[in-house]
Amino acid sequence: MLNLMVYLCRMIEEVLKGWLPSGLAIAGIMWFVFALILGLAILVPLLIGILVWRDAERRGLNRVWALAAALIPNFLGLIAYLIVASQHKPKIQCPECNNSVERDANNCFMCGHSFVLASCPKCNKAVSPEWKVCPACGQQLE
């Protein structure tokens, strides 16, 4: 990585030799490019790590994936995480016991809370059991 930055600085110096009158200006531009590349080399993996951490938490995966995605170079860690994460569905929290449950589960396996929504007898849209009126058609619910 450092060799790449030195190479880029030398290349920029060669290109700008005829345009800039003093070596001080060239040094300033080289330091700016060096700081920009170094900043991106730190900022991009940090952002990838934060996003993977949040997604792994939401899917119930091990958060070590965030570290792998951030530190394995050339986005290989991120690619590996995306392959593994595509096979895991996000989980939801049970409102009764706060346990993590698969999104397509009908009941919580800890407390038995039902996630199945009732349907409106008139329009057949999904409604919550606590609702008094269907929001789609206005039908009174029991």
Residue frames as a rotation matrix with the C-alpha (Angstrom) as fourth column:
MET 1
0.571 0.821 0.000 0.00
0.821 -0.571 0.000 0.00
0.000 0.000 -1.000 0.00
LEU 2
0.487 -0.471 -0.735 2.83
0.130 -0.793 0.595 2.35
-0.864 -0.385 -0.325 0.90
ASN 3
-0.592 -0.723 0.356 4.65
0.432 0.089 0.897 1.56
-0.680 0.685 0.260 -2.36
LEU 4
-0.064 0.677 0.733 1.51
0.987 -0.065 0.146 2.50
0.147 0.733 -0.664 -4.28
MET 5
0.824 0.387 -0.414 1.30
0.484 -0.860 0.162 5.85
-0.293 -0.334 -0.896 -2.49
VAL 6
0.014 -0.901 -0.433 4.97
0.065 -0.432 0.900 6.62
-0.998 -0.041 0.052 -3.15
TYR 7
-0.613 -0.199 0.765 4.52
0.717 0.268 0.644 5.68
-0.333 0.943 -0.021 -6.80
LEU 8
0.362 0.841 0.402 1.46
0.919 -0.394 -0.003 7.92
0.156 0.371 -0.916 -7.12
CYS 9
0.705 -0.158 -0.691 3.25
0.230 -0.871 0.434 10.84
-0.671 -0.465 -0.578 -5.48
ARG 10
-0.395 -0.918 -0.042 6.20
0.174 -0.120 0.977 10.48
-0.902 0.379 0.207 -7.86
MET 11
-0.412 0.328 0.850 3.88
0.910 0.189 0.369 10.22
-0.039 0.926 -0.376 -10.85
ILE 12
0.712 0.700 -0.063 2.01
0.701 -0.713 -0.003 13.36
-0.047 -0.042 -0.998 -9.81
GLU 13
0.343 -0.681 -0.648 5.31
0.111 -0.655 0.747 15.14
-0.933 -0.328 -0.149 -9.26
GLU 14
-0.644 -0.599 0.476 6.44
0.494 0.148 0.856 14.29
-0.584 0.787 0.201 -12.80
VAL 15
-0.020 0.735 0.677 3.16
0.983 -0.107 0.146 15.47
0.180 0.669 -0.721 -14.31
LEU 16
0.849 0.489 -0.201 3.11
0.526 -0.818 0.231 18.74
-0.051 -0.302 -0.952 -12.41
LYS 17
-0.023 -0.952 -0.304 6.81
0.799 -0.201 0.568 19.66
-0.602 -0.230 0.765 -12.84
GLY 18
-0.684 -0.270 0.678 6.18
0.691 -0.536 0.484 21.85
0.232 0.800 0.553 -15.84
TRP 19
0.172 0.889 0.425 3.06
0.575 -0.441 0.689 23.51
0.800 0.126 -0.586 -14.40
LEU 20
0.929 0.214 -0.304 4.16
0.367 -0.402 0.839 24.57
0.057 -0.890 -0.452 -10.93
PRO 21
0.595 -0.720 0.358 7.00
-0.312 -0.617 -0.722 26.98
0.741 0.318 -0.592 -10.35
SER 22
-0.134 -0.704 0.697 8.25
-0.939 -0.135 -0.317 25.81
0.317 -0.697 -0.643 -6.98
GLY 23
-0.589 -0.186 -0.786 9.02
-0.034 0.978 -0.206 22.53
0.807 -0.095 -0.583 -5.33
LEU 24
-0.951 0.256 0.174 7.08
-0.210 -0.120 -0.970 23.69
-0.227 -0.959 0.168 -2.28
ALA 25
-0.105 0.960 -0.259 3.78
-0.969 -0.158 -0.190 23.59
-0.224 0.231 0.947 -4.18
ILE 26
-0.034 0.020 -0.999 4.57
-0.544 0.838 0.036 20.11
0.838 0.545 -0.017 -5.47
ALA 27
-0.893 -0.337 -0.299 5.32
0.069 0.553 -0.831 18.93
0.445 -0.762 -0.470 -1.94
GLY 28
-0.687 0.699 0.199 2.00
-0.581 -0.363 -0.729 20.38
-0.437 -0.616 0.655 -0.76
ILE 29
0.177 0.751 -0.636 0.07
-0.962 0.267 0.047 18.58
0.205 0.604 0.770 -3.48
MET 30
-0.329 -0.369 -0.869 1.94
-0.252 0.922 -0.295 15.35
0.910 0.122 -0.396 -2.78
TRP 31
-0.999 -0.026 0.048 1.10
-0.052 0.199 -0.979 15.56
0.016 -0.980 -0.200 0.92
PHE 32
-0.298 0.954 -0.032 -2.55
-0.878 -0.287 -0.382 16.25
-0.374 -0.086 0.924 0.08
VAL 33
0.195 0.322 -0.927 -2.71
-0.749 0.659 0.071 13.19
0.634 0.680 0.369 -2.19
PHE 34
-0.676 -0.522 -0.520 -0.91
-0.041 0.732 -0.680 11.10
0.736 -0.439 -0.516 0.43
ALA 35
-0.886 0.388 0.254 -3.35
-0.336 -0.161 -0.928 12.22
-0.319 -0.908 0.273 3.14
LEU 36
-0.007 0.926 -0.378 -6.33
-0.996 -0.041 -0.081 11.57
-0.091 0.376 0.922 0.87
ILE 37
0.018 -0.051 -0.999 -5.20
-0.453 0.890 -0.053 8.04
0.891 0.453 -0.007 0.03
LEU 38
-0.888 -0.380 -0.259 -4.35
0.066 0.453 -0.889 7.29
0.455 -0.807 -0.377 3.66
GLY 39
-0.653 0.719 0.237 -7.72
-0.658 -0.384 -0.648 8.70
-0.374 -0.579 0.724 4.78
LEU 40
0.229 0.748 -0.623 -9.58
-0.934 0.350 0.078 6.52
0.276 0.564 0.779 2.30
ALA 41
-0.317 -0.436 -0.843 -7.51
-0.210 0.898 -0.386 3.50
0.925 0.055 -0.376 3.31
ILE 42
-0.996 -0.001 -0.090 -8.78
0.088 0.186 -0.979 3.98
0.018 -0.982 -0.186 6.88
LEU 43
-0.571 0.819 -0.063 -12.26
-0.697 -0.524 -0.490 5.41
-0.434 -0.236 0.869 6.28
VAL 44
-0.080 0.568 -0.819 -13.56
-0.851 0.389 0.353 2.87
0.519 0.725 0.452 3.73
PRO 45
-0.523 -0.097 -0.847 -12.77
0.162 0.964 -0.211 -0.23
0.837 -0.248 -0.489 5.84
LEU 46
-0.980 0.184 -0.070 -14.18
0.027 -0.226 -0.974 1.51
-0.195 -0.957 0.216 8.91
LEU 47
-0.350 0.899 -0.262 -17.47
-0.909 -0.394 -0.136 2.24
-0.226 0.191 0.955 7.15
ILE 48
-0.127 0.255 -0.959 -17.64
-0.525 0.802 0.283 -1.30
0.841 0.539 0.032 5.77
GLY 49
-0.822 -0.262 -0.506 -17.02
0.250 0.631 -0.734 -2.68
0.511 -0.730 -0.453 9.27
ILE 50
-0.827 0.560 0.041 -19.80
-0.359 -0.471 -0.806 -0.54
-0.432 -0.682 0.590 10.80
LEU 51
-0.111 0.834 -0.541 -22.33
-0.990 -0.044 0.135 -1.49
0.089 0.550 0.830 8.12
VAL 52
-0.235 -0.030 -0.972 -21.48
-0.242 0.970 0.028 -5.20
0.941 0.242 -0.235 8.31
TRP 53
-0.987 -0.124 -0.104 -21.64
0.077 0.206 -0.976 -5.08
0.142 -0.971 -0.194 12.14
ARG 54
-0.533 0.846 0.012 -25.18
-0.708 -0.438 -0.553 -3.66
-0.463 -0.303 0.833 12.01
ASP 55
0.088 0.584 -0.807 -26.34
-0.903 0.389 0.183 -6.10
0.421 0.713 0.561 9.35
ALA 56
-0.550 -0.353 -0.757 -24.81
-0.056 0.920 -0.389 -9.11
0.833 -0.172 -0.526 11.12
GLU 57
-0.965 0.236 0.116 -26.55
-0.139 -0.080 -0.987 -8.07
-0.224 -0.968 0.110 14.32
ARG 58
-0.210 0.942 -0.260 -29.88
-0.926 -0.277 -0.257 -7.78
-0.314 0.187 0.931 12.49
ARG 59
0.205 0.249 -0.947 -29.46
-0.714 0.700 0.030 -11.21
0.670 0.669 0.321 10.89
GLY 60
0.849 0.102 0.519 -28.26
-0.487 0.531 0.693 -12.90
-0.205 -0.841 0.501 14.07
LEU 61
0.704 -0.676 -0.218 -24.81
0.301 0.561 -0.771 -13.67
0.644 0.477 0.598 12.62
ASN 62
0.377 -0.689 -0.619 -21.50
0.873 0.040 0.487 -13.55
-0.311 -0.724 0.616 14.44
ARG 63
0.964 0.046 -0.262 -20.12
0.003 -0.987 -0.162 -10.01
-0.266 0.155 -0.951 14.53
VAL 64
0.030 -0.989 0.144 -16.62
0.189 0.147 0.971 -11.28
-0.981 -0.002 0.192 13.72
TRP 65
0.213 0.133 0.968 -17.77
0.962 0.146 -0.231 -10.89
-0.172 0.980 -0.097 10.11
ALA 66
0.990 0.144 -0.001 -17.52
0.143 -0.982 -0.126 -7.12
-0.019 0.125 -0.992 10.58
LEU 67
0.402 -0.914 -0.060 -13.85
-0.376 -0.224 0.899 -7.45
-0.835 -0.339 -0.433 11.48
ALA 68
-0.179 -0.453 0.873 -13.22
0.577 0.671 0.466 -9.78
-0.797 0.587 0.142 8.55
ALA 69
0.546 0.469 0.694 -15.06
0.837 -0.281 -0.469 -7.53
-0.025 0.837 -0.546 6.09
ALA 70
0.976 -0.161 -0.146 -13.12
-0.144 -0.982 0.122 -4.48
-0.163 -0.098 -0.982 7.26
LEU 71
0.348 -0.934 0.082 -9.64
-0.551 -0.133 0.824 -5.98
-0.758 -0.331 -0.561 7.43
ILE 72
0.009 -0.345 0.939 -9.45
0.596 0.755 0.272 -8.47
-0.803 0.557 0.212 4.55
PRO 73
-0.505 -0.319 -0.802 -8.17
-0.229 -0.846 0.482 -6.42
-0.832 0.427 0.354 1.59
ASN 74
-0.960 0.053 -0.273 -9.64
-0.275 -0.033 0.961 -5.89
0.042 0.998 0.046 -1.86
PHE 75
-0.208 0.970 0.128 -13.21
-0.978 -0.210 0.001 -6.22
0.028 -0.125 0.992 -0.55
LEU 76
-0.514 -0.016 -0.858 -12.79
-0.251 0.959 0.133 -10.02
0.820 0.283 -0.497 -0.30
GLY 77
-0.958 0.177 -0.227 -14.04
0.272 0.297 -0.915 -10.00
-0.095 -0.938 -0.333 3.29
LEU 78
-0.488 0.815 -0.311 -17.10
-0.623 -0.575 -0.530 -7.99
-0.611 -0.065 0.789 2.28
ILE 79
-0.232 0.369 -0.900 -17.81
-0.850 0.372 0.372 -10.35
0.473 0.851 0.228 -0.62
ALA 80
-0.777 -0.088 -0.623 -17.52
0.135 0.944 -0.302 -13.39
0.615 -0.319 -0.721 1.67
TYR 81
-0.861 0.493 -0.125 -19.88
0.036 -0.186 -0.982 -11.76
-0.507 -0.850 0.142 4.18
LEU 82
-0.323 0.780 -0.535 -22.43
-0.896 -0.434 -0.091 -10.94
-0.303 0.450 0.840 1.49
ILE 83
-0.412 0.137 -0.901 -22.40
-0.475 0.811 0.341 -14.57
0.777 0.569 -0.269 0.32
VAL 84
-0.857 0.066 -0.511 -22.93
0.425 0.652 -0.628 -15.88
0.292 -0.755 -0.587 3.86
ALA 85
-0.790 0.559 -0.252 -25.50
-0.156 -0.581 -0.799 -13.20
-0.593 -0.592 0.546 4.77
SER 86
-0.492 0.635 -0.595 -27.59
-0.839 -0.164 0.519 -13.93
0.232 0.755 0.614 1.71
GLN 87
-0.450 0.280 -0.848 -28.35
0.054 0.956 0.287 -17.34
0.891 0.084 -0.446 3.22
HIS 88
-0.682 0.207 -0.702 -29.57
0.730 0.127 -0.672 -15.92
-0.050 -0.970 -0.238 6.57
LYS 89
0.087 0.804 0.588 -32.88
0.586 -0.518 0.623 -14.13
0.805 0.291 -0.516 6.92
PRO 90
-0.651 -0.237 0.721 -33.13
-0.342 -0.757 -0.557 -11.09
0.678 -0.609 0.412 9.19
LYS 91
-0.531 0.444 -0.722 -34.69
0.769 0.610 -0.190 -11.85
0.356 -0.656 -0.665 12.56
ILE 92
-0.004 0.598 0.801 -37.45
-0.188 -0.787 0.587 -9.99
0.982 -0.148 0.116 14.41
GLN 93
-0.947 -0.282 0.150 -37.94
-0.174 0.059 -0.983 -9.47
0.269 -0.957 -0.105 18.11
CYS 94
-0.264 0.869 -0.418 -40.89
0.751 0.457 0.477 -10.99
0.605 -0.188 -0.774 19.92
PRO 95
-0.178 0.233 0.956 -42.91
-0.279 -0.944 0.178 -8.17
0.944 -0.235 0.233 21.53
GLU 96
0.834 0.551 -0.040 -43.67
-0.150 0.296 0.943 -10.36
0.531 -0.781 0.329 24.56
CYS 97
0.860 -0.499 -0.107 -40.25
0.367 0.459 0.809 -11.74
-0.355 -0.735 0.577 25.57
ASN 98
0.662 -0.588 -0.465 -37.79
-0.670 -0.742 -0.016 -9.80
-0.336 0.323 -0.885 23.31
ASN 99
0.071 -0.603 0.794 -36.37
0.122 0.796 0.593 -13.04
-0.990 0.055 0.131 21.95
SER 100
-0.437 -0.272 -0.858 -34.94
-0.794 -0.331 0.509 -13.12
-0.422 0.904 -0.072 18.39
VAL 101
0.093 0.581 0.808 -37.21
0.123 0.799 -0.589 -15.12
-0.988 0.155 0.003 16.10
GLU 102
-0.773 -0.311 0.553 -36.99
0.539 0.138 0.831 -15.96
-0.335 0.940 0.061 12.39
ARG 103
-0.819 0.417 -0.393 -38.97
-0.483 -0.872 0.082 -13.47
-0.308 0.257 0.916 10.30
ASP 104
-0.416 0.693 -0.590 -41.25
-0.622 0.257 0.740 -16.11
0.664 0.674 0.324 8.79
ALA 105
-0.931 0.085 -0.355 -42.08
0.301 0.730 -0.613 -17.84
0.207 -0.678 -0.706 12.12
ASN 106
-0.091 0.978 0.186 -45.74
0.180 -0.168 0.969 -18.01
0.980 0.121 -0.161 13.13
ASN 107
0.929 0.368 -0.043 -45.08
0.085 -0.098 0.992 -18.22
0.361 -0.925 -0.122 16.89
CYS 108
0.140 -0.870 0.472 -42.29
-0.882 -0.327 -0.340 -17.33
0.451 -0.369 -0.813 19.28
PHE 109
0.160 -0.124 -0.979 -40.64
0.043 0.992 -0.119 -20.57
0.986 -0.023 0.164 20.40
MET 110
-0.852 -0.512 -0.107 -39.97
0.145 -0.034 -0.989 -19.17
0.503 -0.858 0.103 23.90
CYS 111
-0.846 0.533 0.016 -43.31
-0.250 -0.371 -0.894 -17.66
-0.471 -0.761 0.447 24.94
GLY 112
-0.527 0.650 0.547 -45.69
0.748 0.660 -0.064 -18.82
-0.403 0.376 -0.835 22.21
HIS 113
-0.156 0.460 -0.874 -46.69
-0.155 -0.885 -0.438 -15.31
-0.976 0.067 0.209 21.08
SER 114
0.219 0.343 0.914 -48.50
0.801 0.471 -0.369 -15.51
-0.557 0.813 -0.171 17.73
PHE 115
-0.622 -0.484 -0.616 -47.18
0.003 -0.788 0.616 -13.45
-0.783 0.381 0.491 14.82
VAL 116
-0.670 0.433 0.603 -49.95
0.742 0.346 0.575 -14.53
0.040 0.832 -0.553 12.45
LEU 117
-0.877 0.406 -0.258 -52.09
-0.376 -0.913 -0.160 -11.63
-0.301 -0.043 0.953 11.32
ALA 118
-0.165 0.905 0.392 -55.82
0.442 0.423 -0.791 -12.02
-0.882 0.042 -0.469 10.92
SER 119
-0.915 -0.080 0.395 -57.50
0.398 -0.332 0.855 -11.06
0.062 0.940 0.336 7.68
CYS 120
-0.666 0.704 -0.245 -60.39
-0.582 -0.697 -0.419 -8.69
-0.466 -0.137 0.874 7.02
PRO 121
-0.344 0.592 0.729 -63.60
0.391 0.796 -0.462 -10.58
-0.854 0.126 -0.505 6.22
LYS 122
0.669 0.664 -0.333 -64.55
0.018 -0.463 -0.886 -8.02
-0.743 0.587 -0.321 3.54
CYS 123
0.747 -0.408 -0.524 -61.32
-0.664 -0.415 -0.622 -7.27
0.036 0.813 -0.581 1.60
ASN 124
0.932 -0.337 -0.131 -59.13
0.344 0.938 0.033 -10.14
0.112 -0.076 0.991 2.87
LYS 125
0.272 -0.858 0.435 -56.21
-0.262 -0.501 -0.825 -7.77
0.926 0.110 -0.362 3.70
ALA 126
-0.190 -0.435 -0.880 -53.98
0.737 0.529 -0.420 -8.59
0.648 -0.729 0.221 6.69
VAL 127
0.355 0.319 0.879 -55.06
-0.371 -0.815 0.445 -6.88
0.858 -0.484 -0.171 9.91
SER 128
-0.783 -0.617 0.078 -53.75
-0.260 0.212 -0.942 -6.99
0.564 -0.758 -0.327 13.45
PRO 129
-0.354 0.687 -0.635 -55.93
0.717 0.635 0.287 -8.81
0.601 -0.354 -0.717 16.01
GLU 130
-0.535 0.107 -0.838 -56.11
0.705 -0.489 -0.513 -5.65
-0.465 -0.866 0.186 18.17
TRP 131
-0.993 0.111 -0.024 -57.54
-0.106 -0.820 0.562 -3.44
0.043 0.561 0.827 15.42
LYS 132
-0.387 0.922 -0.005 -61.19
0.122 0.046 -0.991 -2.46
-0.914 -0.384 -0.130 15.54
VAL 133
0.724 0.591 -0.355 -61.49
-0.217 -0.294 -0.931 -1.30
-0.655 0.751 -0.085 11.90
CYS 134
0.288 -0.601 0.745 -59.80
0.863 0.500 0.071 -2.47
-0.415 0.623 0.663 8.69
PRO 135
-0.122 -0.398 -0.909 -57.59
0.033 -0.917 0.397 0.39
-0.992 0.018 0.125 7.39
ALA 136
-0.935 -0.280 0.216 -58.07
0.194 0.103 0.976 -0.73
-0.295 0.955 -0.042 3.77
CYS 137
-0.623 0.750 0.222 -61.87
0.389 0.051 0.920 -0.89
0.679 0.659 -0.323 3.50
GLY 138
-0.620 0.368 0.693 -63.27
-0.654 -0.730 -0.198 0.42
0.433 -0.576 0.693 6.82
GLN 139
0.157 0.684 -0.712 -64.96
-0.063 0.727 0.684 -2.88
0.986 -0.063 0.157 7.77
GLN 140
0.364 0.054 0.930 -65.70
-0.917 -0.152 0.368 -3.28
0.161 -0.987 -0.006 11.50
LEU 141
-0.303 -0.543 -0.783 -63.56
-0.298 0.835 -0.463 -6.08
0.905 0.093 -0.414 12.91
GLU 142
0.726 0.642 -0.245 -64.51
-0.032 0.388 0.921 -8.36
0.687 -0.661 0.302 15.79
